[in-house]
Structures are given as structure tokens and as C-alpha cells.
Amino acid sequence: MAKAAHKTTRKSASRKRTAKSSHGTRKSARVRKTSGRKTARKRAGQKWSARVTQTSDALDLKRDVFKLNSPKAIARSLKRSAEHSNRRKSNPYRSAMSMLVFYINRAGKNLSAARRKKLDAAKDELRKAFGKTAN
């Protein structure tokens, strides 16, 4: 009869695992279930940031705009794209700055110090191009 009191339903049995502690008593521990998200992403062969860039209502950017050498050229290109894009939802300045910050954040530690400096300078040039002041 004592065993019947410890029976659990199928649903909770799949989530819990019982283990004996050092004192000989049983205690339950939650088993973490993996969602399989990483494997689905690898199967798709595409990263989240690439999908966002292609499918979101952000901007229609010129190819390799962030690889340009001049911060002024990057800012000019982003401004032109923001003003001519039909995919953006916000005003042109916000859209252009968002895409630049998005790129910097997604690149993360893979950006060299020189490249990061140029992209930060491009943010200043973008502010100048739109007549905004730095915060």
C-alpha cells in the first residue's frame, strides 16, 4: 500500500526524477527539457540576425554597406537607404541608427578595434547628416 501513495501521473512522471539523498530519503528533482532550438537553427543553415535583416521591416540596405572604409560613406549610404526604403516603420534617422547599432551589437567581439572605431564614427556622421546632436 505504501507504494501506491508514491505513484505519480504520467505527465508529472516525465518531468520529475526521484533521487536518493545521502540520508536515504527520496527527493524529487526537476529535469530540464531542451527545446531543440539550436538544432533547428543549425538545420536551417541561417542565423537569427541574417533572417531579421532579410525579412523584417527594417531597411533595404546597399550590399556590404558596413564594410565601407569611410565613416562618412557608411552614414551617407544608411541615410539614403533609410529615406528611400518602403520597408521601414519609424522615421529615417531612427531606422538608419537602429541598423548601424544592430550590426555593431551582432558583430560583438568579432569586430576589430579599428573597425569598431570606424563604425562608432559612422554613428556621429549619421547624427550630423540628419542634423541631430549626440546625447
Secondary structure by P-SEA (a helix, b strand, c coil): cccccccccaaaaaabbbbbccccbbbbbbbbbbcaaaaaaaaacccaaaaaacccccccccccccccccaaaaaaaaaaaaaacccccccaaaaaaaaaaaaaaaacccccaaaaaaaaaaaaaaaaaaccccc
